[in-house]
Structure formats: C-alpha cells, structure tokens
Amino acid sequence: MKKITFNITCSILFGLPDGDLKDELLKDFTLTVKGVWAIPLDFPGTVFHTAIQARQRLCQKLSTMVRTRKKQEDEGNVDTEDDNIVSCLLALRDENGQPLLEDEIIDVFLSLIMASHDTTAILLTLFVRHLSRDPEVSSKVIEEQNEVLKAMKENGGKLTWSEIQMMKYTWRVAQELMRVNPPMLGSFRLVTKDITFDGYHIPKGWQIFWVAPGTHMDNNIFKDPEKFDPSRFENSSKAFPPYTYVPFGAGPRVCAGIEFARVETLLIIHHLVTKYSWTEMIPDEPIIREPMPYPAMGLPIKLYPKN
Ligand code: HEM
C-alpha cells in the first residue's frame, strides 16, 4: 500500500514517471522517516545516521528534478497539461516578488510526500484488514461497489466523479476505521496565551499535543465507542460537536489533502473489491503504533482474482 500511495503522490502531485527513480526515492524516503523517530546519534551504523544519509541522497535527486523542471520552463519546453506542484512552487513569489529558494521547494516536496502517502496507506491497510474480518461490512462494501460497476457500464466503462459520489457506505467504513484507529494520533499546537482547561493551567509558550482518541473514544460523543459502526456517519445533519471527530485535524491547519485522500482511498478499494477477494495469512495479527498504527507483520494476505 505504501508503494501504491507513494507512486500516486509522485505521479499526480509531482508528475514523476514510473520507474527506477520513484523506487529509489521511496527507499530513501522510508529510511529518512525512520530517522524522525530515532535517537539522534549521528555515527555510522545508527538508524539516525542512515536516515541523514538517505535524506542527503533524496535532496540531491529532488534538486536535480527541480533544476530540470526550471530549465524546461525557462526554455518554454513544458506542456501546460503537465502542470504540477513543482511548477506552482517555481512560480510562487513572496511579498517582495522573490521566488522560493530551492531548499524551500524541496522541504515542501518532502512535507507533502510525508503528509500524503503513509497516512493514506495506513487507512487502506486498515480497510483491507477489516474487510477480511467483518463479513457484514465486507458484503455491504462489495454490494455498493458492484452498483458502481453497473453505473460505469452505462457510462462507457468510465469511473467518474459521479460514481465516486455513489460510494457513500464505503467512505463511512473509512471514517469509522479512522475514528477507531486514526492514522495520525494527533499533532502539536503552540499555546499563544495563558488558558485554563478542565482545571489545568496551561501557560503561554507551551507546546501541547492534541490526541484524536481523546474524543473518538469518548462515550459521551460516540455511543459505544468500542463498537465498529459505520452508520454513525450516516446522517451528516447529526454532526458531532466541532473538534471531536478529528482524523484530519481541524481548524485553520486542517489536512489540506482530505478530498485527495478520499478519492484515492475509494478508487483503490473499488478496484480491490471488484477484482479480488483475500484472506489474511497471519490470523489475529495485532495493530502496533510506531507511532502510526500498522499491522505488526505488515499484513501479508493471499489474493484471489475474481472472474
Ligand atoms: C487518510 C489520509 C490522511 C490523514 C488521516 C491525514 C491527516 C492529517 C492530519 C491529522 C493533519 C494535521 C492537521 C492539524 O495539525 O490540525 C494533516 C495535515 C496535512 N495534510 Fe493530511 N492526512 C491525510 C492525507 C493527506 C494527503 C493525501 C495529502 C496531500 C495530498 C495531505 C496533506 C496534508 C498537508 C499539506 C497538511 C498540513 C496542513 C497545514 O499545516 O496547513 N494529507 N493531515
């Protein structure tokens, strides 16, 4: 799943063709991310040192890409159909009319890859795992996706925006999966003024970490929080109180890729359930958090093509 979502991000956001470069980027990116959570000891053999080296290789490759793109644009060699985020970042000007530095473009690039591919891969993995364990939910998802197939046939075989809008139950399952196991546990906020919350004084300048399970598993907000129940999301008018359902965060810094993640998840699940069935190879494989939730052994499955 990580490879699929990485490839999608690289193709759609950055216009990279399939091939060795994407594979090398994914390898170095995976090593770099491991360093984020490692003890910062920078000498040969440590996870941190390997991560630093991988990041340097990544930056070199991204720098070549950015320069090549800039050269093509300067020479007028780019088809506007090929527009991607690198072009947008190259075109950006600050309040003084200055372009972004190459390092800034590379940082945005890395942040976007980080924000987009692991999170969606986790949601998809949890989805695959759940469908193999919950026959009732699984048959409803398959039923909905078979309806989508019928609509596609009438539409000349194309999967368009209107078919995506038909995938309501499938998305509710995704929402419930993210309630129980949010891919991102939470995020940091800087306290900008002294406040008192629930009897605790929190001084200005502190970094605080909000956590999604704090509200996702609160019985006063989500009745029977341990129960897996996609119907909680059936009635959008019966919305939950603000800032309580927060797999994508909330407020001004809410996830910028919610719709991207929704469409990507629904498309992949559509192709999976209409073309394959599967069984887990390791029964009762647990979910571990390091710190993102992932099946402990990577969820090996046996895939069976459908006729
Ligand atoms: C299931 C998939 C995803 C989940 C669960 C998720 C979750 C989150 C969360 C919790 C935040 C932090 C919000 C906050 O601090 O309040 C965030 C931020 C962000 N996400 Fe996502 N995300 C997903 C997919 C994506 C995708 C596909 C993209 C890009 C295509 C993306 C781009 C971003 C960006 C750019 C930010 C930073 C927004 C900002 O600070 O202004 N995310 N995401």
Boltz pocket constraint, residues with backbone or C-beta under 6 A from the ligand:
constraints:
  - pocket:
      binder: B
      contacts: [[A, 111], [A, 112], [A, 115], [A, 116], [A, 117], [A, 119], [A, 120], [A, 123], [A, 182], [A, 183], [A, 184], [A, 186], [A, 187], [A, 188], [A, 246], [A, 247], [A, 248], [A, 249], [A, 250], [A, 252], [A, 253], [A, 254], [A, 255], [A, 256], [A, 257], [A, 258], [A, 260], [A, 261]]
      max_distance: 6.0
